Amino acid sequence: MARRKPKPAPLMTLGQWSACGVTAAVIAAGLTAYAGYRDVLAVQTEEVDTDAWGNRPDKVEGIHNILLMATDERSGDEAGYSAANGIRPDVIVLASVDVDRSGVTMVNLPRDLMVQIPPCDPAGEAPGTPGTFDQLNHAMVHGGMDCQAKTVEDVTDVRLDHMVLVDFAGFQHIVDSVGGIEMCIPEPMVDPKAHLDLPAGQQVLDGEQALALARSRDTTELGSDLERIRRQQEMLGLILGEVTGGELLSSPTAVYDFLGSVNDSLVADSGFTMDAMAELVIAMREVDLDRVNMVTVPVVDADPALYEGKVELVQDRAQELFAAVAAGEVLPEEESGKDEEGEEAVEPSDVSLRLLNNNGTTGLAAQVEPLLTAEGFDVVGTGNPEVRAPELTTVYHGPGQEASARLVAGALVGGAQVEEAADLGESLELVMGADWQGIGSSDGSDGGGGTLEELGATTAADTSGENTC
C-alpha cells in the first residue's frame, strides 16, 4: 500500500488560535465585569438539547469542557449570524478547564477531519441528517450548533458542558481593546487579498492589521511551517498575557469596553448564561499562563483517492489524548525537577540519538538534524532505517532509557510513539514517519503530563514572552 504523505502540523492560523484563545480570555474577563455589569451583556444564544443525545460520557467533578469555535463569517443581524444558518466553523477547539488545578488544556480538532456525523435533527436552515461520513465542520451545516457539539462529543468521547462560537470580526476589536499586539515581522508581508501590507521589523499591530494577518493565506515568505506554528502560538500568548497580566481585569471600565467590543461576535448555548460564566471564571481567577496547554490531535492525510485534502485521526494516539481529557488527567502536575522515582529529570543534553528518515521526503534528516541540535539533543548520526521502519514517527529506546525517549517525543510537534528496543544501548533512534510534523519545544522536564508531553504540547507561558526581532 502506498505510504500516505505527512500532514503539515494542522495547527490553527494566526488569528484562529487567537480567536479561540481570546474567547476563553473573554470568559475570564467576565469575572470582574460581572459584579457591575451583569445585566448589560446579552450574548446571543442557540438551543442545544443535550438531553436528546442519549448515552453520554460521564461528568468529571471539577472539569468543565467547553467547545470553542471560530468562523470568518460576519456577525450581527445583517449577516444572519447563527450556527443554524449555514455557517461552518473554521476552527474547532475543545477547551478542558480544570478548576481544581487552575489550568486549561486546549485541543485543536482540524476542521477537515473526516468523522462519522451522528443523526441530527433540523435546526433553522440546517436540514438535519440521518447520519453521514463527512468532515468535522460540516456537522454545523447538517444540524446547527447542536449537531456540531454532538459530533465532537461522539468523536472524542469527552462530555461537553458548553459551546461558544466567535467570529473573527470580534478579534479585531479584541486586539484594539488590549492596546495592540507587539510582534516581530521578520520580512515584509504583502497580501492584497487580505489588505495586508506590513514592513519588516518590530511593530505594534492594531486590530485591523492583526485581522489582516489572521486572514492572509498568501504570506509563505514568512518561513517554514514550524516557524508559522510558533508565531501563531506567540500571538495567542501575547493576547492572553495582555488580558490576564495587564490592567484589563482590574479596571471595570476597561473590562466593560473589552466585553462590549466582542459581545456581538459571540453565540453560546442557551445554558451558558452569565451566571454560569461567572461561576466558572471565579474558580479560574488565578490561572497562570504556564497552566494553559495547547495541543493538536494527531492526524495524517486521508486517502487522496477518497478524500483529497482531508485528514484522519491517528487513532491510538488520538484516543489516548481524548481519554486523558475525558478523565481530567491531561494537565501536568507542578514540576519538581525530578522524575516519578525521585531521580533528577533528564535534560536534552543528556540524550544522544540517531535520526532516521522513513517519511519519504528526500533530505529530511539533514534538515531536521540542526533543529534537534538547537534543542540541545546530541544527534550522533542520520540515515534511513534498516532494522525498524514504522509507518508513524517513533522514538526507540534501550532498557532504562524511557525517560529520555519521552523527552524527545515531547520535543516534536504532534509527539511520537515511544517503544523499547532491546538491542539499543544508551543512544536512541528517532524514526520520522508519515505523520512527521516538525520540531516543537522541549522544556527539559520529564515530570508529569505524559500525554501532553508526548504530543508536543506548548503552554501560553512558553509563547507570551517578548516577541522581538
C-alpha positions in Angstrom: 0.0 0.0 0.0 1.4 3.4 -0.9 2.6 5.5 2.0 0.4 8.5 2.8 2.3 11.8 2.7 2.9 13.5 6.1 0.4 16.1 7.1 2.0 19.5 8.0 1.1 20.4 11.5 -2.7 21.1 11.4 -2.5 23.9 14.0 -4.7 26.9 13.5 -3.9 30.0 11.6 -2.6 33.1 13.4 -6.0 34.6 14.0 -7.7 31.3 14.6 -5.6 30.3 17.6 -6.1 33.9 18.8 -9.8 34.0 18.3 -10.4 30.8 20.2 -7.9 31.6 22.9 -9.3 35.0 23.4 -12.8 33.6 23.6 -11.5 31.8 26.8 -10.0 35.1 27.9 -13.3 36.9 27.3 -15.0 34.5 29.7 -12.2 35.1 32.2 -12.6 38.8 31.9 -16.2 38.5 32.7 -15.4 37.9 36.3 -14.6 41.5 37.0 -17.4 42.8 34.8 -20.0 40.5 36.3 -20.2 42.4 39.6 -21.1 45.7 38.0 -22.3 44.9 34.5 -24.1 41.6 34.7 -27.3 43.0 33.2 -25.5 44.9 30.4 -24.4 41.9 28.2 -26.9 39.8 26.2 -24.9 37.1 24.5 -26.7 35.6 21.5 -27.7 32.0 22.3 -28.7 28.9 20.4 -30.6 25.9 21.8 -28.5 22.8 22.3 -30.6 19.8 23.6 -28.1 17.5 25.2 -30.9 15.6 26.9 -31.8 14.2 23.5 -28.3 12.9 22.8 -28.8 9.6 24.6 -25.9 7.9 26.4 -23.2 10.5 27.1 -19.8 10.3 28.7 -19.6 10.7 32.4 -19.1 14.1 34.0 -15.8 14.6 35.9 -16.1 16.7 39.1 -14.0 19.9 38.8 -13.7 19.7 35.0 -15.5 22.0 32.6 -15.2 21.1 28.9 -16.1 23.9 26.5 -16.4 23.6 22.7 -14.8 26.8 21.3 -15.4 27.5 17.6 -14.4 30.4 15.3 -15.7 31.4 11.9 -14.7 34.0 9.4 -18.4 34.8 8.7 -19.6 38.3 9.6 -21.5 38.7 12.8 -24.7 40.7 13.6 -28.2 40.7 12.3 -27.1 41.9 8.9 -25.2 38.7 8.3 -27.8 36.4 9.9 -25.2 35.2 12.3 -26.4 31.9 13.6 -24.9 28.5 13.8 -28.0 27.1 12.1 -27.8 29.5 9.1 -25.2 27.6 7.1 -22.1 28.8 9.0 -19.2 26.3 9.1 -16.6 26.8 11.9 -13.1 27.4 10.6 -11.7 26.5 14.0 -12.8 23.8 16.4 -11.1 23.6 19.9 -12.0 21.5 22.9 -11.1 23.6 26.0 -10.9 21.5 29.1 -10.9 23.7 32.2 -9.5 22.1 35.3 -10.9 24.1 38.2 -9.1 22.2 41.0 -5.7 22.8 39.4 -6.4 26.2 37.8 -5.4 25.2 34.3 -6.8 24.8 30.7 -5.9 22.3 28.0 -6.9 23.4 24.5 -7.1 20.6 21.9 -7.4 21.6 18.3 -9.6 19.5 16.1 -8.9 20.2 12.4 -12.0 21.3 10.5 -11.3 18.9 7.6 -11.0 15.9 9.9 -13.2 13.1 8.4 -15.6 11.7 11.0 -18.9 10.0 11.4 -21.5 12.6 12.0 -24.4 11.2 14.1 -28.1 11.6 13.3 -29.1 15.2 13.9 -32.5 17.0 13.9 -33.1 20.0 11.6 -32.2 23.4 13.1 -33.0 26.7 11.4 -31.8 26.4 7.8 -29.9 23.2 8.6 -31.9 20.2 7.2 -30.8 17.6 9.7 -29.2 14.3 8.8 -29.8 10.6 9.5 -26.0 10.3 10.0 -23.2 10.7 7.4 -19.5 10.4 7.0 -18.2 13.9 6.4 -15.6 16.4 7.5 -16.0 17.6 11.1 -17.1 21.2 10.5 -19.9 20.2 8.1 -21.8 19.0 11.2 -22.9 22.6 11.7 -24.4 22.7 8.2 -26.3 19.5 8.8 -27.8 20.4 12.2 -26.5 23.7 13.7 -24.6 24.1 16.9 -26.4 21.1 18.5 -25.2 18.8 15.7 -21.6 20.2 15.8 -21.4 19.7 19.5 -22.9 16.2 19.4 -20.4 15.2 16.7 -17.4 16.5 18.7 -18.7 14.6 21.8 -19.1 11.4 19.8 -15.7 11.6 18.2 -13.8 12.5 21.4 -16.0 10.7 24.0 -15.5 13.8 26.1 -18.6 15.2 27.8 -19.2 18.8 26.7 -20.6 21.3 29.2 -20.9 24.4 27.0 -20.4 25.7 23.4 -19.3 29.1 22.1 -19.0 30.4 18.6 -17.0 33.6 17.9 -16.4 35.4 14.6 -13.1 37.0 13.5 -14.5 40.5 13.3 -14.6 40.4 17.1 -10.9 39.5 17.0 -10.1 42.9 15.5 -11.9 44.7 18.4 -10.2 42.4 21.0 -6.7 43.4 19.7 -7.6 47.1 19.9 -9.1 46.6 23.4 -5.7 45.4 24.7 -3.8 48.2 23.0 -2.5 46.2 20.1 0.0 43.3 19.8 3.7 43.9 19.6 5.3 41.5 17.2 8.4 41.0 15.1 7.7 40.8 11.4 11.0 39.3 10.0 10.3 40.1 6.4 7.9 42.5 4.6 4.4 40.9 4.3 2.1 41.9 1.4 -1.2 40.1 0.6 -3.6 42.3 -1.4 -6.5 39.8 -0.9 -6.3 40.3 2.9 -5.5 44.0 2.7 -2.2 43.2 4.4 0.9 45.4 3.9 3.4 45.2 6.8 7.1 46.3 6.7 9.7 44.2 8.3 10.7 44.9 11.9 9.4 45.3 15.4 6.0 46.9 15.5 2.6 47.1 17.3 -0.2 45.7 15.2 -3.6 47.3 15.7 -6.8 45.3 15.3 -7.1 45.9 11.5 -3.6 44.8 10.8 -3.9 41.8 13.1 -7.1 40.7 11.4 -5.5 41.1 8.0 -2.6 39.0 9.2 -5.0 36.4 10.6 -6.9 36.2 7.3 -3.8 36.1 5.0 -3.2 32.9 3.1 -0.5 34.2 0.8 2.4 35.1 3.1 4.5 32.0 2.7 7.6 34.2 2.6 7.3 34.3 6.4 9.2 31.0 6.8 8.6 27.3 7.4 5.5 25.6 8.7 7.3 25.2 12.1 8.1 28.9 12.3 4.5 29.9 11.4 3.1 27.5 14.0 5.4 29.1 16.6 4.3 32.5 15.6 0.6 31.5 15.9 1.2 30.4 19.5 3.2 33.5 20.3 0.2 35.6 19.1 -2.1 33.7 21.5 0.4 34.0 24.3 0.7 37.8 23.8 -3.0 38.3 23.8 -3.6 36.2 26.9 -0.7 37.9 28.6 -2.3 41.3 28.0 -5.7 40.1 29.2 -4.5 38.4 32.3 -1.4 40.4 33.2 -2.4 43.9 32.3 -4.9 46.3 33.8 -7.8 44.7 31.9 -9.1 42.6 34.8 -8.5 45.3 37.4 -10.5 48.1 35.7 -14.3 47.7 35.5 -14.4 50.3 32.8 -11.7 48.6 30.7 -13.4 45.2 31.1 -16.8 46.7 30.1 -15.2 48.2 26.9 -13.5 44.9 26.2 -16.6 42.7 26.6 -18.7 45.2 24.8 -16.4 45.0 21.8 -16.9 41.3 21.4 -20.5 40.8 22.6 -22.0 40.9 19.1 -19.4 38.4 17.9 -20.4 35.6 20.3 -23.1 32.9 20.1 -23.3 30.5 23.1 -25.5 27.6 24.0 -28.6 28.8 26.0 -27.3 27.2 29.2 -24.0 29.2 29.1 -25.6 32.2 31.0 -23.7 35.0 32.7 -24.3 33.2 36.0 -22.6 30.0 34.5 -19.7 32.0 33.1 -19.2 33.8 36.4 -19.2 30.6 38.4 -16.6 29.2 36.1 -14.3 32.2 35.9 -14.4 32.8 39.7 -12.9 29.4 40.1 -10.3 30.2 37.3 -9.3 33.7 38.5 -5.7 32.8 39.3 -4.9 30.8 36.3 -1.3 31.0 35.2 -0.2 31.1 31.5 2.1 28.1 32.2 -1.1 26.2 33.0 -2.7 26.9 29.6 -1.7 24.0 27.4 -2.2 23.9 23.6 -2.0 20.7 21.7 -3.3 19.4 18.3 -4.9 16.0 17.9 -2.6 13.7 15.9 -3.7 13.3 12.3 -2.4 12.1 8.9 -3.7 12.7 5.4 -6.7 10.7 4.4 -6.6 8.5 1.3 -6.4 11.1 -1.5 -8.4 8.8 -3.8 -11.4 9.0 -1.5 -11.0 12.3 0.5 -8.5 14.6 -1.2 -7.2 17.3 1.1 -8.8 15.8 4.2 -7.2 14.3 7.3 -8.0 11.4 9.6 -7.1 10.6 13.2 -4.0 8.7 14.2 -6.4 6.5 16.2 -4.2 5.1 19.0 -2.6 8.4 19.9 -5.7 10.4 19.5 -7.7 8.1 21.7 -5.1 8.3 24.3 -5.4 12.1 24.3 -9.2 12.0 24.3 -9.3 9.5 27.2 -7.0 11.7 29.2 -9.1 14.8 28.6 -12.3 12.9 29.4 -10.8 11.7 32.7 -9.4 15.1 33.6 -5.9 13.8 33.6 -4.0 15.7 31.0 -2.7 18.7 33.0 0.8 18.1 34.3 1.4 18.3 38.0 3.7 21.1 39.2 7.2 20.3 38.1 9.7 19.2 40.7 12.8 18.8 38.5 12.6 15.0 39.3 11.0 12.1 37.7 8.4 9.8 39.2 11.1 7.7 41.0 12.7 10.8 42.5 15.7 10.8 40.2 16.8 14.1 38.6 14.9 14.8 35.4 16.5 14.1 32.1 17.9 17.1 30.1 18.2 17.3 26.3 22.0 17.5 26.7 21.8 14.0 28.4 20.3 12.4 25.3 22.1 11.1 22.2 20.1 9.7 19.2 20.3 8.6 15.6 17.9 10.4 13.3 16.3 8.1 10.6 14.1 9.1 7.7 11.2 6.8 6.9 9.0 9.7 5.8 9.6 9.6 2.1 10.8 13.2 1.8 14.4 13.2 0.5 16.9 15.0 2.7 14.5 15.4 5.6 17.0 14.1 8.2 19.6 16.6 7.1 17.0 19.4 7.5 15.9 18.2 11.0 19.3 17.5 12.4 20.3 21.1 13.2 16.8 21.7 14.7 17.3 18.9 17.2 20.8 20.1 17.9 19.4 23.5 18.6 17.0 21.9 21.1 20.1 20.6 23.0 20.0 16.9 21.8 23.1 15.1 20.6 22.5 13.8 17.1 25.1 11.1 16.6 24.1 10.1 13.1 21.4 10.3 10.3 20.2 8.0 7.6 17.4 5.6 6.7 16.0 2.8 8.8 17.5 -0.7 8.4 16.0 -2.6 11.3 12.9 -0.7 12.3 10.7 1.1 9.8 7.5 2.2 11.5 4.8 4.0 9.5 4.3 6.6 12.2 7.0 8.6 13.9 8.6 6.6 16.7 11.3 7.0 19.3 13.0 3.7 20.1 15.0 3.3 23.4 17.0 0.7 25.1 16.2 -0.7 28.6 16.1 2.0 31.2 16.0 4.9 28.7 12.2 5.5 28.5 12.5 8.9 30.2 15.0 10.1 27.5 12.7 8.8 24.8 9.7 10.6 26.2 11.7 13.8 26.4 12.5 13.5 22.7 8.8 12.7 21.9 7.8 15.8 23.8 10.0 18.0 21.7 8.2 17.0 18.5 5.1 18.8 17.0 2.4 16.2 17.3 4.6 14.0 19.5 5.6 10.4 18.7 5.2 6.8 19.7 7.7 5.5 22.3 8.8 1.9 22.1 11.6 -0.2 23.7 14.1 -2.0 21.5 16.3 -4.4 23.4 19.2 -4.1 21.1 19.7 -0.4 21.8 22.0 0.9 24.4 22.0 4.4 25.8 21.5 6.1 22.4 18.0 6.4 21.0 16.6 6.1 17.5 14.2 8.7 16.2 12.4 7.4 13.1 10.5 10.1 11.2 7.3 8.5 9.8 4.3 9.5 7.6 2.9 11.7 10.4 6.1 13.8 10.9 5.2 17.4 11.6 8.4 19.0 12.9 10.2 20.0 16.0 8.3 21.8 18.7 9.7 23.0 22.1 11.2 20.9 24.8 11.2 22.3 28.4 13.8 19.9 29.6 11.4 18.2 32.0 10.0 14.7 32.2 7.8 15.3 35.2 4.1 14.5 34.8 1.7 15.1 32.0 2.9 12.3 29.8 0.2 12.5 27.3 0.6 16.2 26.6 4.4 15.9 26.6 4.4 13.1 24.1 2.1 15.1 21.8 4.4 18.1 21.8 2.1 20.5 23.7 3.2 24.0 24.4 1.9 26.5 27.0 0.8 30.1 26.8 3.7 30.9 29.1 6.1 29.5 26.5 4.8 31.9 23.9 3.9 35.0 25.9 7.3 36.5 26.4 8.9 39.2 24.4 8.4 38.8 20.6 11.4 40.7 19.4 13.4 40.9 16.1 
